[in-house]
């Protein structure tokens, strides 16, 4: 009776991941016009580089994950492929988080101390998430010479991967708290469309990521282990989709706001009529 449960879980995980790639492709064409309008004619800077990585690296990760889900590789060694796929997943998600860090930095009036703290904490979270996950995975399944050889191509990740999503949810919660705090400390009486766009877009984005991260943790710890990859690609797709939409929304609101000559996106301070427009990287 165990085999049908395992097969059902793996098949469900495969379907969810392949469906995630379909959603990514659909959303890409849905937002391509916005991308052309708000990013293609802008100069290359940190924000645009992070945007390109988070938007297009997601397709590489989706392709590799879909291949792993569909291909039959019973007699192959999939360790290097899995490591490369995991690395690309992490790079794509980190790029998406980078856009949120820049947005939070802008909302905090370019507070360099805050930026330094956020970057250091991000590096610590990434190192701890990857390192602790690997250590726990090795301790949970120690290799024994007497064990028969098994394929490492099974579409499963192991319960220790929930640790990574725990760190991700904690970091998102930190950014969300900083955004809410600053909104009601400095912008309580502001009627600016730009401030609303930054605040509302960021809160929606981070709340969605926290919700999906918690769902991923529950899936990896409660159901049978065969279901643990079910939200792997959907999580990355959500990062890519929402990061792109937040950036498009910011640039659209920034463009409208500057048309009225009221605020600068870069520092959220009143603009002077003779002052050149500066940019934090959203231009």
C-alpha positions in Angstrom: 0.0 0.0 0.0 3.0 2.3 0.3 4.0 2.4 -3.3 0.7 3.9 -4.6 1.1 6.7 -2.1 4.6 7.5 -3.1 3.7 7.4 -6.8 0.7 9.6 -6.3 2.8 12.2 -4.4 5.6 12.3 -7.0 3.1 12.6 -9.8 1.3 15.4 -8.0 4.6 17.2 -7.5 5.5 16.8 -11.2 2.1 18.1 -12.4 2.4 21.2 -10.1 5.9 22.0 -11.3 5.1 21.6 -15.0 2.0 23.7 -14.5 4.2 26.4 -12.8 6.2 26.6 -16.0 3.0 27.1 -18.0 1.9 29.9 -15.7 5.4 31.6 -16.0 5.2 31.5 -19.8 1.6 32.9 -19.8 2.5 35.7 -17.4 5.5 36.6 -19.5 3.5 37.3 -22.6 0.9 39.0 -20.4 3.4 41.5 -19.1 5.7 41.8 -22.1 4.2 45.1 -23.2 4.9 46.6 -19.7 8.5 45.2 -19.8 9.1 46.8 -23.2 7.7 50.1 -22.0 9.3 50.4 -18.6 12.6 48.6 -18.9 13.9 48.2 -22.4 14.8 51.8 -22.9 16.3 52.4 -19.5 20.0 52.4 -18.7 21.7 49.4 -17.2 22.0 49.6 -13.4 21.6 47.4 -10.4 17.8 47.3 -10.6 17.7 46.4 -14.2 20.3 43.7 -13.8 18.4 42.2 -10.9 15.2 42.4 -12.9 16.7 40.6 -15.9 18.1 37.8 -13.6 14.9 37.3 -11.7 12.7 37.4 -14.8 14.8 35.3 -17.2 16.7 33.0 -14.9 13.3 31.8 -13.8 12.8 30.3 -17.3 16.1 28.4 -17.0 15.1 27.1 -13.6 11.6 26.2 -14.9 13.0 24.3 -17.8 15.4 22.3 -15.7 12.8 21.5 -13.1 10.3 20.5 -15.8 12.9 18.3 -17.4 13.6 16.6 -14.1 9.9 16.0 -13.6 9.3 14.6 -17.1 12.5 12.8 -18.1 13.1 9.1 -17.1 16.6 8.9 -15.6 16.6 5.8 -13.6 20.2 4.8 -14.3 21.8 8.2 -14.4 23.7 10.2 -11.8 21.7 13.4 -11.3 23.8 15.0 -8.6 25.4 17.7 -10.7 22.2 18.4 -12.5 20.3 18.8 -9.2 23.0 21.0 -7.8 23.0 23.3 -10.9 19.2 23.5 -10.8 19.2 24.4 -7.1 21.9 27.0 -7.7 19.8 28.6 -10.4 16.7 28.5 -8.2 18.6 30.3 -5.5 20.1 33.0 -7.8 16.7 33.8 -9.3 15.0 34.1 -5.9 17.9 36.2 -4.5 17.6 38.6 -7.5 13.9 39.0 -6.7 14.7 39.7 -3.1 17.3 42.2 -4.2 14.5 44.2 -5.9 12.6 44.2 -2.7 15.7 45.3 -0.8 16.2 48.2 -3.2 12.5 49.2 -2.8 12.8 49.1 1.0 16.0 51.2 0.8 14.2 53.8 -1.3 11.2 53.8 1.0 13.6 54.5 3.9 15.0 57.6 2.2 18.2 55.9 1.0 19.3 55.0 4.5 22.7 53.5 3.9 23.0 51.9 7.3 19.7 50.1 6.8 20.9 48.9 3.4 24.1 47.6 4.9 22.2 45.7 7.6 19.8 44.2 5.1 22.6 43.1 2.8 24.5 41.5 5.7 21.4 39.8 7.0 20.6 38.5 3.5 24.0 37.0 3.1 23.7 35.4 6.6 20.3 34.0 5.7 21.5 32.5 2.4 24.6 31.0 4.0 22.7 29.5 6.9 19.8 28.3 4.8 22.1 26.4 2.4 24.6 25.2 5.0 22.1 24.1 7.6 19.9 22.4 5.0 22.9 20.4 3.7 24.1 19.4 7.2 20.6 18.3 8.3 20.2 16.4 5.0 23.5 14.5 5.6 22.6 13.7 9.2 19.1 12.6 8.3 20.2 10.1 5.7 23.7 8.8 6.5 25.2 6.6 3.8 25.8 3.0 4.8 28.0 0.6 2.8 25.5 -2.2 3.3 22.6 -0.2 1.7 21.8 -1.1 -1.8 22.5 1.5 -4.5 19.6 3.9 -5.1 19.0 6.4 -7.8 19.4 10.1 -7.0 17.1 11.1 -9.8 13.9 10.7 -7.8 11.8 13.8 -7.9 12.1 14.5 -4.2 14.0 17.1 -2.2 13.9 15.9 1.4 12.3 17.5 4.4 15.4 19.5 5.3 14.6 21.8 2.4 11.9 23.4 4.6 14.7 25.1 6.4 15.4 27.3 3.4 11.8 28.4 3.2 11.9 29.2 6.9 14.8 31.6 6.4 13.0 33.1 3.4 9.8 33.7 5.2 11.7 35.3 8.2 13.5 37.7 5.9 10.3 38.6 4.1 8.7 39.3 7.4 11.5 41.6 8.3 11.1 43.6 5.1 7.4 43.7 5.6 7.7 45.0 9.2 10.2 47.7 8.0 7.8 48.8 5.3 4.8 49.1 7.6 6.8 50.9 10.3 8.1 53.5 7.8 4.7 54.0 6.2 3.1 55.0 9.5 6.1 56.9 10.8 6.9 59.2 7.9 4.2 58.8 5.3 1.0 58.6 7.4 -0.5 61.8 5.9 0.9 61.4 2.4 -1.6 61.2 -0.5 1.1 60.4 -3.0 0.3 57.7 -5.6 4.0 56.7 -5.6 4.0 56.2 -1.8 0.8 54.1 -2.1 2.3 52.1 -4.9 5.5 51.3 -3.1 3.7 50.5 0.2 0.7 48.5 -1.2 2.7 46.7 -3.8 5.4 45.7 -1.4 3.0 44.5 1.2 1.1 42.4 -1.3 4.2 40.9 -2.7 5.8 40.0 0.7 2.5 38.7 2.1 2.1 36.4 -0.9 5.7 35.2 -0.6 5.4 34.6 3.2 2.1 32.7 2.6 3.6 30.5 -0.1 6.8 29.9 2.0 4.7 28.8 4.9 2.7 26.5 2.6 6.0 25.0 1.3 7.1 24.4 4.9 3.9 22.6 5.7 4.0 20.5 2.5 7.6 19.4 3.3 6.9 18.5 6.9 3.3 17.2 7.1 2.4 15.0 4.1 4.5 12.1 2.8 7.9 13.0 1.6 6.9 12.3 -2.0 4.9 15.5 -2.0 7.8 17.7 -0.9 8.7 19.1 -4.4 5.1 20.1 -5.1 5.6 23.9 -4.6 9.3 24.1 -5.7 8.8 25.8 -9.0 5.6 27.6 -8.2 7.4 29.4 -5.4 10.1 30.6 -7.8 7.5 31.5 -10.4 5.6 33.6 -7.9 8.9 35.4 -7.0 9.6 36.2 -10.6 6.0 37.3 -11.5 5.5 39.6 -8.5 8.9 41.1 -8.6 8.3 42.1 -12.2 4.9 43.5 -11.5 6.1 45.5 -8.5 8.8 47.1 -10.7 6.3 47.9 -13.5 3.9 49.4 -11.0 6.6 51.5 -9.4 7.8 52.9 -12.7 4.3 53.7 -13.8 3.5 55.5 -10.6 6.9 57.3 -10.6 6.2 58.5 -14.2 2.7 59.8 -13.2 4.0 61.4 -10.0 6.9 63.2 -11.7 4.4 64.5 -14.3 2.9 66.5 -11.4 6.3 67.5 -10.1 5.7 66.3 -6.6 8.0 63.5 -5.5 11.3 61.9 -6.5 11.3 58.1 -6.5 14.9 58.0 -5.4 14.5 59.6 -2.0 10.8 60.3 -1.4 11.3 63.9 -0.7 9.7 67.0 -2.3 11.3 67.9 -5.7 12.4 71.3 -6.7 11.5 72.6 -10.1 15.1 73.2 -11.1 16.4 69.9 -9.6 17.5 67.2 -12.0 15.8 63.9 -11.5 18.0 61.4 -9.7 17.5 57.7 -9.5 18.0 54.9 -7.1 17.8 52.5 -9.9 14.2 52.3 -10.8 14.7 54.6 -13.9 
